[in-house]
């Protein structure tokens, strides 16, 4: 089912060098091969009543996903912010990992005119990165796993398995150790329906629940410390912050809970620090939206410290925070919509001076 895409990717790799891998390609200058849908290309499609959402297929193959209107020039601005961080932190490794949405892989042919190429937007971001900033191309990586459960059908987020493959690709680019899923326990929340029924105003999505799978690492000690933010009624402004408190990283939700994606440290309105049993002196700062929440749990074997900052909620000064915590690596891990959002770009700039 993935033969065409695999062929295109394999041809590209062979042209570059016989032993080249996706992680070794210089994506600053290399065109990203467009993914060709071999999963549900012929599925029926319709527009949802709300939210610029496309509904494809039916029954347990039904998917609801947002259309993509393009970067609108903000893709270039996002790259410039990453470049700015490299100038501010010349001794820190900077990585940019734009996260595609499920529409990049599961848009049927009948809905192609309703959306644009996410791969082209990611390619534009990479082309505008300085050479000292490291692109992490997970669009190509995820395309080779599109027949697997890498995205939720009923939620706007990806699935934990997609984040696993992304974290693996990032670790390879960063030249760090990474452990496969045999080192994790697989847990699940059955009868799960995510955010899409609310966003799309379409009851058919709710009638087709799925299973939410996630993975917890074994044989490694770690502690998680939170500073929790209190937000105003609009949930756009932090009005107070708690004292640091130690709580679990993974939360367990019952079957049928629509909050299953909050399994990863409970949500976005907090500053997170994970101290792991990996003693290698590497300290990662992840700049993310909610898509990025699923990534750090796969990096406990790769970093000694992991700091997690949301693009909407951070009250400290970034320069002081990086210095205080001896950050060695910064990863921009935003889904493509947030990456191309003026508010996200401006927030990352403001964090340097607030």
The 8 nearest C-alpha neighbors of each residue, nearest first, counted from 0:
[[1, 37, 2, 38, 146, 3, 36, 4],
 [0, 2, 4, 3, 37, 5, 143, 146],
 [3, 1, 5, 4, 0, 6, 37, 7],
 [4, 2, 6, 5, 1, 7, 35, 37],
 [5, 3, 7, 6, 1, 2, 35, 34],
 [4, 6, 2, 8, 3, 7, 9, 1],
 [5, 7, 9, 3, 4, 8, 2, 10],
 [8, 6, 4, 10, 5, 9, 11, 3],
 [7, 9, 11, 5, 10, 6, 4, 12],
 [10, 8, 6, 12, 11, 7, 5, 13],
 [11, 9, 13, 7, 8, 12, 6, 14],
 [10, 12, 8, 14, 9, 13, 7, 15],
 [13, 11, 9, 15, 14, 10, 19, 16],
 [14, 12, 17, 10, 16, 15, 11, 9],
 [15, 13, 11, 12, 16, 10, 17, 9],
 [14, 16, 12, 13, 11, 19, 17, 24],
 [17, 15, 13, 19, 18, 14, 12, 20],
 [16, 18, 13, 19, 12, 15, 14, 20],
 [17, 19, 16, 20, 13, 12, 15, 23],
 [20, 18, 16, 17, 12, 23, 21, 15],
 [21, 19, 23, 22, 18, 24, 12, 16],
 [20, 22, 23, 24, 19, 140, 12, 136],
 [21, 23, 172, 20, 24, 171, 168, 135],
 [24, 22, 20, 21, 19, 25, 172, 171],
 [25, 23, 21, 26, 22, 20, 19, 29],
 [26, 24, 27, 29, 28, 23, 134, 22],
 [25, 27, 29, 28, 24, 125, 134, 30],
 [28, 26, 126, 125, 25, 29, 128, 134],
 [27, 29, 26, 126, 25, 30, 125, 122],
 [28, 30, 26, 27, 25, 31, 24, 122],
 [31, 29, 32, 28, 122, 26, 27, 119],
 [30, 32, 122, 33, 29, 118, 119, 139],
 [33, 31, 30, 34, 8, 7, 139, 118],
 [32, 34, 31, 118, 35, 119, 4, 116],
 [33, 35, 4, 142, 36, 32, 104, 139],
 [36, 34, 4, 37, 33, 3, 104, 1],
 [37, 35, 40, 38, 104, 34, 105, 39],
 [36, 38, 0, 1, 40, 39, 35, 3],
 [39, 37, 36, 40, 146, 0, 105, 145],
 [40, 38, 42, 41, 107, 37, 105, 36],
 [39, 41, 107, 108, 36, 42, 37, 38],
 [42, 40, 39, 107, 108, 43, 109, 38],
 [43, 41, 56, 39, 40, 107, 55, 44],
 [42, 44, 56, 55, 41, 45, 109, 107],
 [45, 43, 55, 54, 42, 56, 109, 110],
 [46, 44, 54, 53, 47, 55, 43, 110],
 [45, 47, 53, 52, 54, 48, 44, 51],
 [46, 48, 52, 49, 199, 53, 54, 45],
 [47, 49, 200, 199, 46, 201, 50, 52],
 [50, 48, 199, 47, 200, 51, 52, 198],
 [49, 51, 52, 199, 198, 48, 47, 65],
 [52, 50, 65, 49, 66, 53, 47, 46],
 [51, 53, 65, 50, 47, 64, 66, 199],
 [52, 54, 46, 64, 63, 47, 45, 65],
 [55, 53, 63, 45, 44, 62, 46, 47],
 [54, 56, 44, 62, 61, 43, 42, 63],
 [57, 55, 61, 42, 43, 60, 44, 62],
 [56, 58, 61, 60, 59, 55, 62, 43],
 [59, 57, 60, 61, 207, 56, 206, 203],
 [58, 60, 61, 207, 57, 208, 209, 56],
 [61, 59, 58, 57, 56, 62, 152, 55],
 [62, 60, 57, 56, 58, 59, 55, 152],
 [63, 61, 152, 55, 54, 153, 60, 56],
 [62, 64, 54, 53, 153, 152, 55, 195],
 [65, 63, 52, 53, 102, 101, 62, 155],
 [66, 64, 52, 51, 53, 67, 102, 63],
 [65, 67, 114, 52, 51, 113, 68, 53],
 [68, 66, 114, 115, 69, 65, 117, 116],
 [69, 67, 115, 114, 66, 70, 71, 113],
 [70, 68, 71, 67, 115, 120, 117, 116],
 [69, 71, 74, 72, 73, 339, 120, 68],
 [70, 72, 73, 69, 74, 339, 68, 75],
 [73, 71, 74, 70, 75, 76, 339, 69],
 [72, 74, 76, 339, 75, 70, 71, 77],
 [75, 73, 70, 77, 339, 72, 124, 76],
 [74, 76, 78, 73, 77, 72, 124, 127],
 [77, 75, 73, 79, 78, 74, 80, 72],
 [78, 76, 74, 80, 79, 75, 344, 73],
 [79, 77, 75, 81, 128, 76, 124, 80],
 [78, 80, 82, 76, 77, 81, 83, 75],
 [81, 79, 83, 77, 82, 78, 84, 76],
 [82, 80, 84, 78, 83, 79, 85, 77],
 [81, 83, 79, 85, 80, 84, 129, 128],
 [82, 84, 80, 86, 81, 85, 79, 87],
 [85, 83, 87, 81, 86, 82, 88, 80],
 [86, 84, 88, 82, 89, 83, 87, 93],
 [85, 87, 83, 84, 89, 88, 82, 81],
 [86, 88, 84, 85, 89, 83, 318, 351],
 [87, 89, 85, 91, 86, 90, 84, 318],
 [90, 88, 85, 86, 91, 87, 92, 84],
 [89, 91, 88, 92, 327, 85, 87, 328],
 [92, 90, 327, 328, 88, 89, 93, 329],
 [91, 93, 328, 329, 327, 94, 90, 132],
 [94, 92, 329, 132, 328, 133, 330, 91],
 [95, 93, 133, 330, 134, 132, 331, 329],
 [94, 96, 331, 134, 135, 330, 133, 97],
 [95, 97, 135, 332, 331, 98, 134, 136],
 [98, 96, 333, 334, 335, 332, 95, 99],
 [97, 99, 334, 335, 333, 96, 100, 332],
 [100, 98, 335, 334, 103, 138, 117, 97],
 [101, 99, 102, 103, 98, 334, 157, 335],
 [100, 102, 103, 104, 105, 150, 64, 99],
 [101, 103, 106, 105, 104, 100, 64, 65],
 [104, 102, 101, 100, 117, 105, 99, 106],
 [103, 105, 102, 101, 36, 106, 145, 142],
 [106, 104, 102, 101, 107, 103, 39, 36],
 [105, 107, 102, 104, 110, 108, 103, 111],
 [108, 106, 40, 109, 110, 41, 39, 42],
 [107, 109, 40, 111, 110, 41, 106, 42],
 [108, 110, 107, 111, 44, 41, 43, 112],
 [111, 109, 113, 108, 112, 107, 106, 44],
 [112, 110, 108, 113, 114, 109, 106, 107],
 [111, 113, 110, 114, 115, 109, 108, 66],
 [114, 112, 110, 111, 66, 115, 67, 53],
 [113, 115, 66, 67, 112, 111, 68, 116],
 [116, 114, 67, 68, 69, 117, 113, 111],
 [115, 117, 118, 119, 120, 103, 114, 69],
 [116, 118, 120, 119, 103, 121, 115, 99],
 [117, 119, 121, 116, 120, 122, 33, 138],
 [120, 118, 122, 117, 121, 116, 123, 31],
 [119, 121, 123, 117, 122, 118, 70, 124],
 [120, 122, 124, 118, 123, 119, 117, 125],
 [121, 123, 119, 125, 120, 124, 118, 31],
 [124, 122, 120, 126, 121, 125, 119, 127],
 [125, 123, 121, 78, 74, 122, 127, 126],
 [124, 126, 27, 122, 128, 127, 123, 134],
 [127, 125, 27, 123, 124, 128, 28, 122],
 [126, 128, 125, 124, 78, 75, 123, 129],
 [129, 127, 125, 78, 126, 132, 82, 130],
 [128, 130, 131, 132, 82, 127, 27, 126],
 [129, 131, 132, 128, 27, 133, 127, 82],
 [130, 132, 129, 133, 85, 93, 128, 82],
 [133, 131, 93, 130, 129, 94, 128, 134],
 [132, 134, 94, 93, 95, 131, 135, 130],
 [135, 133, 95, 94, 125, 136, 96, 26],
 [136, 134, 96, 95, 169, 137, 133, 94],
 [137, 135, 138, 139, 134, 96, 140, 26],
 [136, 138, 140, 139, 165, 141, 135, 168],
 [139, 137, 141, 140, 136, 142, 99, 118],
 [138, 140, 142, 137, 141, 136, 143, 31],
 [141, 139, 137, 142, 138, 143, 136, 144],
 [142, 140, 144, 143, 138, 139, 137, 145],
 [141, 143, 139, 145, 144, 140, 138, 34],
 [142, 144, 141, 140, 145, 5, 139, 1],
 [145, 143, 141, 142, 146, 147, 140, 149],
 [146, 144, 142, 147, 143, 141, 104, 149],
 [145, 147, 144, 38, 148, 0, 1, 143],
 [148, 146, 145, 144, 149, 160, 150, 161],
 [149, 147, 150, 160, 146, 158, 151, 145],
 [148, 150, 161, 160, 158, 147, 157, 145],
 [151, 149, 157, 158, 148, 101, 152, 161],
 [150, 152, 158, 157, 154, 153, 156, 149],
 [151, 153, 62, 154, 63, 150, 61, 209],
 [154, 152, 193, 195, 192, 151, 63, 62],
 [155, 153, 193, 194, 195, 156, 151, 152],
 [154, 156, 195, 194, 64, 157, 153, 151],
 [157, 155, 154, 290, 151, 158, 150, 100],
 [156, 158, 150, 151, 161, 149, 159, 155],
 [159, 157, 150, 149, 151, 160, 161, 156],
 [158, 160, 162, 161, 213, 293, 163, 212],
 [161, 159, 163, 149, 162, 158, 164, 148],
 [162, 160, 149, 163, 164, 159, 158, 157],
 [161, 163, 165, 159, 294, 160, 164, 293],
 [164, 162, 160, 166, 161, 165, 167, 159],
 [165, 163, 167, 161, 162, 166, 168, 160],
 [164, 166, 162, 168, 167, 163, 137, 169],
 [167, 165, 169, 163, 168, 164, 294, 162],
 [166, 168, 164, 170, 165, 169, 163, 171],
 [167, 169, 165, 171, 166, 170, 164, 172],
 [168, 170, 166, 172, 171, 167, 173, 135],
 [171, 169, 173, 167, 175, 168, 172, 174],
 [172, 170, 174, 168, 173, 169, 175, 22],
 [171, 173, 169, 22, 174, 170, 168, 135],
 [172, 174, 170, 171, 175, 169, 94, 92],
 [175, 173, 171, 172, 170, 176, 169, 177],
 [174, 176, 170, 173, 301, 171, 177, 172],
 [177, 175, 301, 170, 300, 178, 174, 171],
 [178, 176, 301, 300, 170, 175, 167, 179],
 [179, 177, 182, 180, 300, 176, 181, 297],
 [180, 178, 181, 182, 177, 183, 167, 163],
 [179, 181, 183, 182, 178, 214, 184, 163],
 [180, 182, 179, 183, 178, 184, 217, 216],
 [183, 181, 180, 217, 179, 216, 178, 184],
 [184, 182, 216, 180, 215, 217, 181, 214],
 [183, 185, 215, 214, 186, 216, 217, 182],
 [184, 186, 214, 213, 183, 215, 212, 187],
 [187, 185, 213, 212, 214, 184, 188, 215],
 [186, 188, 212, 211, 213, 189, 210, 185],
 [187, 189, 254, 211, 210, 253, 191, 212],
 [190, 188, 210, 254, 191, 255, 187, 211],
 [191, 189, 255, 208, 209, 210, 254, 192],
 [190, 192, 255, 209, 208, 189, 210, 257],
 [193, 191, 208, 153, 257, 205, 209, 190],
 [194, 192, 154, 153, 257, 195, 191, 196],
 [193, 195, 154, 197, 196, 155, 198, 153],
 [194, 196, 198, 154, 197, 153, 199, 193],
 [197, 195, 201, 199, 200, 204, 198, 194],
 [196, 198, 200, 195, 199, 194, 201, 193],
 [199, 197, 195, 196, 200, 50, 194, 49],
 [198, 200, 49, 201, 196, 47, 50, 197],
 [201, 199, 197, 196, 198, 49, 48, 202],
 [200, 202, 199, 196, 203, 204, 47, 48],
 [203, 201, 204, 205, 196, 200, 206, 199],
 [204, 202, 206, 205, 201, 207, 196, 57],
 [205, 203, 206, 202, 207, 196, 201, 153],
 [204, 206, 202, 203, 207, 196, 192, 208],
 [205, 207, 203, 204, 208, 202, 58, 192],
 [206, 208, 205, 204, 59, 58, 209, 203],
 [209, 207, 192, 190, 191, 206, 205, 210],
 [208, 210, 191, 190, 211, 192, 189, 207],
 [211, 209, 189, 191, 188, 190, 212, 187],
 [210, 212, 188, 187, 191, 189, 209, 213],
 [213, 211, 187, 186, 210, 188, 159, 185],
 [212, 214, 186, 159, 185, 187, 211, 215],
 [215, 213, 185, 184, 183, 186, 216, 212],
 [214, 216, 183, 184, 217, 185, 213, 296],
 [217, 215, 183, 182, 184, 214, 218, 219],
 [216, 218, 183, 219, 182, 215, 184, 220],
 [219, 217, 220, 216, 182, 183, 276, 300],
 [220, 218, 217, 276, 221, 216, 275, 300],
 [219, 221, 276, 275, 218, 222, 217, 277],
 [222, 220, 275, 274, 276, 219, 273, 223],
 [221, 223, 274, 273, 275, 224, 220, 245],
 [222, 224, 273, 245, 272, 248, 246, 247],
 [225, 223, 245, 272, 244, 271, 243, 246],
 [226, 224, 271, 244, 243, 270, 227, 245],
 [225, 227, 243, 270, 241, 269, 242, 240],
 [228, 226, 269, 241, 240, 225, 268, 270],
 [227, 229, 240, 269, 268, 239, 237, 230],
 [228, 230, 239, 238, 237, 240, 227, 231],
 [231, 229, 237, 234, 236, 238, 228, 232],
 [230, 232, 234, 233, 236, 238, 237, 235],
 [233, 231, 234, 230, 235, 236, 229, 237],
 [232, 234, 235, 231, 236, 230, 237, 238],
 [235, 233, 230, 231, 232, 236, 237, 229],
 [234, 236, 233, 231, 230, 237, 311, 232],
 [237, 235, 230, 231, 234, 238, 233, 312],
 [236, 238, 230, 229, 239, 228, 231, 312],
 [237, 239, 230, 229, 236, 231, 240, 228],
 [240, 238, 229, 237, 228, 241, 230, 227],
 [241, 239, 228, 227, 229, 226, 242, 238],
 [242, 240, 227, 226, 243, 228, 239, 229],
 [241, 243, 226, 244, 240, 227, 225, 228],
 [242, 244, 226, 225, 224, 241, 245, 227],
 [245, 243, 225, 224, 242, 246, 226, 241],
 [244, 246, 224, 223, 225, 243, 247, 222],
 [245, 247, 223, 224, 244, 248, 225, 222],
 [248, 246, 249, 223, 250, 245, 264, 222],
 [249, 247, 264, 223, 263, 250, 246, 222],
 [250, 248, 263, 262, 264, 247, 251, 215],
 [251, 249, 262, 252, 264, 263, 248, 265],
 [250, 252, 262, 249, 253, 259, 188, 261],
 [251, 253, 259, 256, 250, 254, 188, 262],
 [254, 252, 256, 255, 188, 251, 189, 259],
 [255, 253, 189, 188, 256, 190, 252, 191],
 [254, 256, 190, 191, 189, 253, 257, 188],
 [257, 255, 258, 254, 253, 259, 191, 252],
 [256, 258, 193, 192, 259, 191, 255, 194],
 [259, 257, 256, 261, 260, 252, 193, 262],
 [258, 260, 261, 262, 257, 256, 252, 188],
 [259, 261, 262, 258, 263, 257, 211, 156],
 [262, 260, 265, 263, 266, 259, 258, 264],
 [261, 263, 250, 260, 249, 259, 265, 264],
 [262, 264, 261, 249, 265, 292, 293, 248],
 [265, 263, 248, 249, 266, 262, 261, 250],
 [264, 266, 261, 263, 262, 250, 267, 249],
 [267, 265, 261, 264, 268, 263, 289, 269],
 [266, 268, 269, 309, 289, 265, 288, 312],
 [269, 267, 228, 266, 312, 227, 270, 229],
 [270, 268, 227, 228, 226, 267, 271, 225],
 [269, 271, 226, 308, 225, 307, 227, 272],
 [270, 272, 225, 307, 306, 224, 269, 273],
 [273, 271, 306, 224, 305, 223, 307, 225],
 [274, 272, 223, 305, 304, 222, 275, 224],
 [273, 275, 304, 222, 221, 303, 223, 272],
 [276, 274, 221, 303, 277, 299, 220, 304],
 [275, 277, 220, 219, 221, 278, 303, 274],
 [278, 276, 303, 275, 300, 302, 279, 301],
 [277, 279, 303, 280, 276, 302, 275, 281],
 [278, 280, 281, 303, 277, 302, 301, 282],
 [281, 279, 278, 303, 282, 302, 304, 327],
 [280, 282, 302, 279, 303, 327, 283, 304],
 [281, 283, 304, 326, 327, 305, 303, 302],
 [284, 282, 305, 328, 329, 326, 306, 304],
 [283, 285, 306, 329, 307, 305, 328, 330],
 [284, 286, 330, 307, 329, 287, 308, 331],
 [287, 285, 331, 308, 309, 332, 330, 310],
 [286, 288, 332, 333, 309, 291, 310, 285],
 [287, 289, 309, 290, 333, 291, 310, 334],
 [288, 290, 292, 291, 267, 287, 266, 309],
 [291, 289, 292, 288, 156, 334, 293, 333],
 [290, 292, 287, 289, 294, 293, 332, 288],
 [293, 291, 289, 290, 294, 263, 295, 288],
 [292, 294, 291, 162, 159, 263, 295, 290],
 [293, 295, 162, 291, 292, 296, 166, 297],
 [296, 294, 298, 297, 293, 292, 299, 305],
 [295, 297, 298, 294, 299, 293, 215, 216],
 [298, 296, 295, 299, 294, 163, 166, 300],
 [299, 297, 301, 295, 300, 296, 302, 166],
 [298, 300, 301, 302, 297, 275, 296, 277],
 [299, 301, 298, 277, 302, 177, 178, 176],
 [300, 302, 298, 176, 299, 175, 177, 277],
 [303, 301, 281, 304, 299, 282, 277, 300],
 [302, 304, 277, 275, 278, 281, 282, 279],
 [303, 305, 282, 274, 302, 273, 275, 283],
 [304, 306, 283, 273, 272, 282, 284, 307],
 [307, 305, 272, 284, 271, 283, 285, 273],
 [306, 308, 285, 271, 284, 270, 286, 272],
 [309, 307, 286, 270, 285, 287, 313, 310],
 [308, 310, 287, 312, 311, 288, 286, 267],
 [309, 311, 287, 288, 343, 312, 286, 346],
 [312, 310, 309, 313, 346, 343, 235, 288],
 [311, 313, 309, 310, 268, 237, 314, 269],
 [314, 312, 315, 308, 309, 311, 270, 350],
 [313, 315, 312, 316, 237, 353, 350, 240],
 [316, 314, 313, 317, 320, 353, 350, 319],
 [315, 317, 319, 353, 318, 350, 351, 320],
 [316, 318, 320, 351, 350, 319, 321, 315],
 [319, 317, 321, 320, 316, 351, 322, 87],
 [318, 320, 322, 316, 317, 321, 323, 315],
 [321, 319, 317, 323, 322, 318, 316, 324],
 [322, 320, 326, 318, 324, 319, 323, 325],
 [321, 323, 325, 319, 320, 324, 318, 326],
 [324, 322, 320, 321, 325, 319, 326, 318],
 [323, 325, 326, 321, 322, 320, 282, 319],
 [326, 324, 322, 323, 321, 327, 282, 320],
 [327, 325, 282, 321, 324, 328, 283, 284],
 [326, 328, 91, 282, 281, 283, 92, 325],
 [329, 327, 92, 283, 91, 326, 93, 284],
 [330, 328, 284, 93, 283, 285, 94, 92],
 [329, 331, 94, 285, 95, 332, 286, 93],
 [330, 332, 95, 286, 96, 94, 285, 333],
 [333, 331, 287, 96, 291, 97, 330, 286],
 [334, 332, 287, 97, 338, 288, 98, 337],
 [333, 335, 98, 337, 336, 97, 99, 338],
 [334, 336, 338, 337, 98, 99, 97, 333],
 [337, 335, 339, 338, 334, 340, 333, 67],
 [336, 338, 340, 339, 334, 335, 333, 343],
 [337, 339, 335, 336, 333, 340, 334, 77],
 [340, 338, 73, 74, 337, 336, 70, 335],
 [339, 341, 337, 343, 342, 338, 336, 344],
 [340, 342, 344, 343, 345, 339, 73, 338],
 [341, 343, 345, 340, 344, 346, 311, 337],
 [344, 342, 346, 340, 341, 345, 310, 337],
 [343, 345, 341, 347, 346, 342, 77, 348],
 [344, 346, 348, 342, 343, 347, 341, 349],
 [347, 345, 349, 343, 348, 344, 342, 350],
 [346, 348, 350, 344, 349, 345, 343, 310],
 [349, 347, 345, 346, 350, 351, 344, 80],
 [348, 350, 346, 351, 352, 347, 353, 345],
 [349, 351, 347, 317, 348, 353, 352, 316],
 [352, 350, 317, 349, 348, 316, 318, 353],
 [351, 353, 349, 350, 316, 348, 317, 318],
 [352, 316, 350, 349, 351, 315, 314, 317]]
